[in-house]
C-alpha cells in the first residue's frame, strides 16, 4: 500500500515538472497573466487529485487482505411470539367402487359439494387447492383352506375387486372466526380425514425476522460486555451465521368417525405461534 502512495506522488511530481516546462514555453510565447493563471489552476487540480489518492490508499490500509486473527465469537438466541393470521384445514374425500369410473364419479360429486360449501363460507378460490388425487386398486387374497384349518403357505395371485379414488383438498382460512363453522359444515358433508387447523402467519418471514432481530440484539449486548471484561475494543464484524425455526400450537383434527357422530361447531382457539432464531457473530478485536 505504501508503494502505491509513492507511485502516485512520483506520477504527480513528473506531471508537475512537465507542466512547468510547458508553462515556461507558454510564458515565452504569450508573456501574459492568463498563462500563469492556467498553470496555477492545473497545479490546484493535481494537488486535489493527489490528496484524494492518498486518502483512498490510507483507507485501504485499514482493510488487510488476510483474515482477522484476533477475534471473539458471541451467540444470541431470540424469540418472537406472534398471533396467526391464517388457518389451513385439509380434508379427504374417498369412495370405492367396482370400476375406476364409478369410484371417480362418487368422489367427484362429494368433493365438489364440499368445495362449493367452502367457497360459500367466503373462502377465495385462490385459497382452495387440491393436494393429491389418488386411484388405488382394491385386492382380495382368497384362502383355499377352511377357517381354523392348518394350511400351507398360499402363493396365489391376489384378485382386484374394485378401486378406491381419493382427493385431498387444502383450504386457507383468513377469517379465523369462521374456522369452527367450516369444520362443522365439513362434518355435515361426511368428508373423511379432516386435519388442522394449522394456525400460522401467511408470511412466516415476519416471525423469523422478529426472532432474528431479538437474537442479534442479545448477541450485541454479550459482545459489549465481553469486550469490557477483556479490556479490548470491538472492530468490524468478520462473519455471521444463523438458524431459525417455529413452534405451532397443537393442531385440531377430526376423523371420519367423529364427524359422523357429531357435527357441532367446535371452539377453536388460535393462540400464538412462537418463532425462534439463533445467531453467531464474530467480531474483530483490537
C-alpha positions as CSV (number, residue, x, y, z in Angstrom):
1,X,0.0,0.0,0.0
2,X,2.8,2.4,0.8
3,X,4.3,1.7,-2.6
4,X,1.1,2.8,-4.1
5,X,1.4,6.2,-2.4
6,X,5.0,6.6,-3.5
7,X,4.0,5.8,-7.1
8,X,1.1,8.3,-7.0
9,X,3.5,11.0,-5.6
10,X,6.1,10.3,-8.3
11,X,3.5,10.4,-11.0
12,X,2.2,13.8,-9.9
13,X,5.8,15.2,-9.5
14,X,6.7,14.2,-13.0
15,X,3.4,15.7,-14.3
16,X,4.2,19.0,-12.5
17,X,7.7,19.1,-14.0
18,X,6.3,18.6,-17.4
19,X,3.7,21.2,-16.8
20,X,6.4,23.6,-15.5
21,X,8.4,23.1,-18.8
22,X,5.3,23.6,-20.9
23,X,4.4,26.7,-18.9
24,X,7.9,28.2,-19.4
25,X,7.4,27.7,-23.1
26,X,3.9,29.2,-22.8
27,X,5.3,32.2,-21.0
28,X,7.9,32.8,-23.7
29,X,5.1,32.6,-26.3
30,X,2.4,34.6,-24.5
31,X,4.1,36.7,-21.8
32,X,0.7,37.1,-20.2
33,X,-1.1,36.7,-16.9
34,X,-3.5,34.1,-18.5
35,X,-0.8,31.5,-18.8
36,X,0.2,31.9,-15.1
37,X,-3.5,31.5,-14.0
38,X,-3.8,28.4,-16.1
39,X,-0.7,26.9,-14.5
40,X,-2.0,27.7,-11.0
41,X,-5.4,26.1,-11.9
42,X,-3.7,22.9,-13.2
43,X,-1.5,22.7,-10.1
44,X,-4.5,23.0,-7.8
45,X,-6.4,20.2,-9.6
46,X,-3.4,18.0,-9.5
47,X,-2.9,18.7,-5.8
48,X,-6.5,17.7,-5.1
49,X,-6.1,14.6,-7.1
50,X,-3.0,13.7,-5.1
51,X,-4.9,14.3,-1.8
52,X,-7.8,12.1,-2.9
53,X,-5.5,9.3,-4.0
54,X,-3.5,9.4,-0.7
55,X,-6.7,9.3,1.4
56,X,-8.1,6.3,-0.6
57,X,-4.8,4.5,-0.2
58,X,-4.6,5.1,3.5
59,X,-8.2,3.9,3.9
60,X,-7.4,0.7,2.2
61,X,-4.6,0.1,4.7
62,X,-7.4,-0.5,7.3
63,X,-8.7,-3.4,5.3
64,X,-5.9,-6.1,5.2
65,X,-6.2,-8.8,2.6
66,X,-5.6,-11.6,5.2
67,X,-8.4,-12.7,7.6
68,X,-8.5,-11.2,11.1
69,X,-6.9,-13.4,13.7
70,X,-7.8,-11.6,16.8
71,X,-11.5,-12.2,17.2
72,X,-14.2,-13.1,19.6
73,X,-17.4,-15.1,18.8
74,X,-20.7,-14.3,20.5
75,X,-24.0,-16.2,20.3
76,X,-27.6,-15.0,20.8
77,X,-30.9,-16.7,20.9
78,X,-34.1,-14.8,20.1
79,X,-37.8,-15.4,20.2
80,X,-40.9,-13.8,18.9
81,X,-44.5,-14.8,19.7
82,X,-47.0,-13.6,17.1
83,X,-50.7,-14.3,16.6
84,X,-51.5,-16.2,13.5
85,X,-53.4,-14.6,10.6
86,X,-54.4,-17.7,8.6
87,X,-55.5,-21.3,9.3
88,X,-55.1,-24.2,7.0
89,X,-57.6,-27.1,7.0
90,X,-57.3,-30.1,4.8
91,X,-59.9,-32.9,4.2
92,X,-60.1,-36.0,2.1
93,X,-63.0,-37.5,0.1
94,X,-62.7,-41.1,-0.8
95,X,-65.0,-43.7,-2.3
96,X,-64.7,-47.2,-3.6
97,X,-66.5,-48.9,-6.5
98,X,-66.1,-51.9,-8.8
99,X,-64.7,-49.6,-11.6
100,X,-62.5,-46.6,-11.7
101,X,-65.1,-44.5,-13.4
102,X,-67.8,-45.3,-10.8
103,X,-65.4,-44.5,-7.9
104,X,-64.4,-41.3,-9.6
105,X,-68.0,-40.2,-10.1
106,X,-68.8,-40.7,-6.4
107,X,-65.7,-38.9,-5.2
108,X,-66.1,-36.0,-7.6
109,X,-69.7,-35.5,-6.6
110,X,-68.8,-35.4,-2.9
111,X,-65.7,-33.3,-3.3
112,X,-67.4,-30.7,-5.5
113,X,-70.2,-30.4,-2.8
114,X,-67.5,-29.8,-0.1
115,X,-65.6,-27.3,-2.3
116,X,-68.9,-25.4,-3.0
117,X,-69.6,-25.3,0.7
118,X,-66.1,-24.0,1.4
119,X,-66.4,-21.2,-1.2
120,X,-69.8,-20.3,0.2
121,X,-68.1,-19.5,3.5
122,X,-66.2,-16.6,1.9
123,X,-63.1,-18.6,1.0
124,X,-61.4,-17.2,-2.1
125,X,-60.8,-19.6,-5.0
126,X,-57.0,-19.0,-4.7
127,X,-57.2,-20.4,-1.1
128,X,-58.6,-23.7,-2.2
129,X,-56.3,-26.2,-3.8
130,X,-56.1,-30.0,-4.4
131,X,-53.1,-31.6,-2.6
132,X,-53.5,-35.0,-4.1
133,X,-55.7,-37.2,-6.2
134,X,-55.2,-41.0,-5.9
135,X,-56.6,-44.1,-7.6
136,X,-55.8,-47.3,-5.7
137,X,-56.8,-50.8,-6.7
138,X,-58.5,-52.9,-4.0
139,X,-57.3,-56.5,-3.7
140,X,-58.7,-59.7,-2.2
141,X,-56.5,-62.6,-1.2
142,X,-58.5,-65.8,-1.5
143,X,-57.9,-68.5,1.1
144,X,-58.4,-72.1,-0.2
145,X,-58.4,-73.5,3.3
146,X,-61.5,-73.6,5.6
147,X,-61.4,-71.4,8.7
148,X,-59.3,-72.9,11.6
149,X,-57.6,-75.4,9.4
150,X,-53.8,-75.6,9.1
151,X,-52.9,-74.5,5.6
152,X,-49.6,-74.4,3.7
153,X,-48.3,-71.1,2.5
154,X,-50.6,-69.8,-0.2
155,X,-48.9,-68.3,-3.2
156,X,-51.9,-67.4,-5.3
157,X,-52.3,-64.2,-7.3
158,X,-54.4,-61.5,-5.5
159,X,-57.6,-60.5,-7.3
160,X,-58.6,-56.9,-8.0
161,X,-62.1,-56.4,-6.5
162,X,-62.5,-52.7,-7.1
163,X,-60.9,-49.3,-7.0
164,X,-60.7,-46.5,-4.4
165,X,-60.5,-42.9,-5.5
166,X,-59.5,-40.2,-3.0
167,X,-59.0,-36.5,-3.3
168,X,-57.3,-34.3,-0.6
169,X,-58.1,-30.6,-0.6
170,X,-56.4,-27.8,1.5
171,X,-58.3,-24.7,2.5
172,X,-56.6,-21.5,3.7
173,X,-58.9,-19.6,6.0
174,X,-58.1,-15.9,6.5
175,X,-61.1,-15.1,8.8
176,X,-60.1,-17.0,11.9
177,X,-63.5,-16.6,13.4
178,X,-65.0,-18.8,10.7
179,X,-62.8,-21.8,11.3
180,X,-65.2,-23.6,13.7
181,X,-68.2,-23.2,11.3
182,X,-66.1,-24.5,8.5
183,X,-65.2,-27.7,10.4
184,X,-68.8,-28.2,11.5
185,X,-70.0,-27.8,7.9
186,X,-67.5,-30.3,6.6
187,X,-68.7,-32.7,9.2
188,X,-72.2,-32.5,7.9
189,X,-71.0,-33.3,4.4
190,X,-69.4,-36.5,5.8
191,X,-65.9,-35.9,4.3
192,X,-63.1,-38.1,5.7
193,X,-59.8,-37.4,7.4
194,X,-60.2,-33.7,8.3
195,X,-56.9,-32.4,9.7
196,X,-56.0,-29.0,11.0
197,X,-56.5,-26.2,11.6
198,X,-52.8,-25.3,11.3
199,X,-52.6,-21.7,12.5
200,X,-49.7,-19.7,11.0
201,X,-48.6,-16.4,9.6
202,X,-49.3,-16.1,5.9
203,X,-45.8,-14.6,5.6
204,X,-43.7,-16.6,8.1
205,X,-40.7,-14.4,7.3
206,X,-42.2,-11.7,9.5
207,X,-41.9,-14.1,12.5
208,X,-38.4,-15.1,11.7
209,X,-37.3,-11.5,11.2
210,X,-38.6,-10.5,14.6
211,X,-36.9,-13.5,16.3
212,X,-33.6,-12.8,14.4
213,X,-33.7,-9.1,15.5
214,X,-34.0,-10.2,19.1
215,X,-31.2,-12.7,18.8
216,X,-28.8,-10.1,17.2
217,X,-29.7,-7.6,20.0
218,X,-28.8,-10.1,22.6
219,X,-25.6,-11.1,20.8
220,X,-24.5,-7.4,20.7
221,X,-25.1,-7.0,24.4
222,X,-23.0,-10.0,25.1
223,X,-20.2,-8.7,22.8
224,X,-20.2,-5.3,24.6
225,X,-20.0,-7.0,28.0
226,X,-17.3,-9.4,26.9
227,X,-15.1,-6.6,25.4
228,X,-15.3,-4.7,28.6
229,X,-14.3,-7.7,30.7
230,X,-11.4,-8.5,28.3
231,X,-10.3,-4.9,28.0
232,X,-10.4,-4.8,24.2
233,X,-12.3,-2.8,21.6
234,X,-14.7,-4.3,19.2
235,X,-13.8,-3.9,15.5
236,X,-15.8,-4.8,12.4
237,X,-17.9,-8.0,12.1
238,X,-16.0,-10.6,10.1
239,X,-18.6,-13.4,10.0
240,X,-22.3,-14.1,10.7
241,X,-24.5,-17.2,10.8
242,X,-28.0,-18.0,11.9
243,X,-30.6,-20.7,12.3
244,X,-34.3,-20.4,12.8
245,X,-37.5,-22.3,13.4
246,X,-41.1,-22.1,14.5
247,X,-43.3,-23.7,17.1
248,X,-47.0,-24.0,16.3
249,X,-50.0,-24.8,18.5
250,X,-51.2,-28.4,18.5
251,X,-53.5,-28.9,15.5
252,X,-57.2,-29.7,16.0
253,X,-58.2,-32.8,14.0
254,X,-61.4,-34.8,13.4
255,X,-61.5,-38.3,11.9
256,X,-64.4,-39.8,9.9
257,X,-66.0,-41.5,13.0
258,X,-66.1,-38.3,15.0
259,X,-67.6,-36.4,12.1
260,X,-70.4,-38.9,11.7
261,X,-71.2,-39.0,15.4
262,X,-71.4,-35.2,16.0
263,X,-71.1,-32.2,13.8
264,X,-71.5,-29.4,16.4
265,X,-69.5,-26.2,15.9
266,X,-66.2,-26.6,17.7
267,X,-64.5,-23.9,19.7
268,X,-61.0,-23.4,18.1
269,X,-58.7,-21.0,20.0
270,X,-55.9,-19.6,17.8
271,X,-53.2,-19.0,20.4
272,X,-49.8,-17.7,19.3
273,X,-47.0,-19.1,17.2
274,X,-43.5,-18.9,18.6
275,X,-40.6,-18.2,16.2
276,X,-37.0,-18.9,17.3
277,X,-33.7,-17.8,15.9
278,X,-30.1,-18.3,16.9
279,X,-27.2,-16.2,15.6
280,X,-23.4,-16.4,15.8
281,X,-21.4,-13.2,15.3
282,X,-17.6,-13.0,15.0
283,X,-16.0,-9.6,15.8
284,X,-12.5,-8.4,15.2
285,X,-10.9,-7.1,18.4
286,X,-8.2,-4.5,18.9
